[in-house]
Amino acid sequence: MEVQERRRFARFYLPLAVAFQTRCGATGDLLEGEAVTRDLGLEGLSLLCPFPNSFHYGQVVDLVITLPLPQLHHHDTPLLKARGEVVRLDPPTGPRGLGGVALWFRDGLCFDEPSPPEG
């Protein structure tokens, strides 16, 4: 049986550092953490996360993606921001026990204003 691709845009498989912030389900407690992208596209991304059980379908997550641009002298500058909604959860696997969290960008992916270089 052939699986039909539903994405409208290509995904890029590249590991980028992501800081996230969200509110936990019933308690409303603030959850902040870091993850790494498995893939990234114009409409969403997939994260590898150490605690995917903290997420649920439909949960809204604020994301800051660190995009190293050495050509512009921005080595660890967070340049991309998005607000995502959890659309898929993958159980932890592998020796590091990282699980997958797929998010759809609610308002798209946008650039953040970089800080001016020091010096």
Secondary structure, DSSP 8 states (H G I E B T S, - for coil): -------SS-EE----EEEEEEE-TTT--EEEEEEEEEEEESSEEEEEES-GGG--TT-EEEEEEE--BGGGTBSS-EEEEEEEEEEEEEEEETTTTEEEEEEEEEEEEEE--------
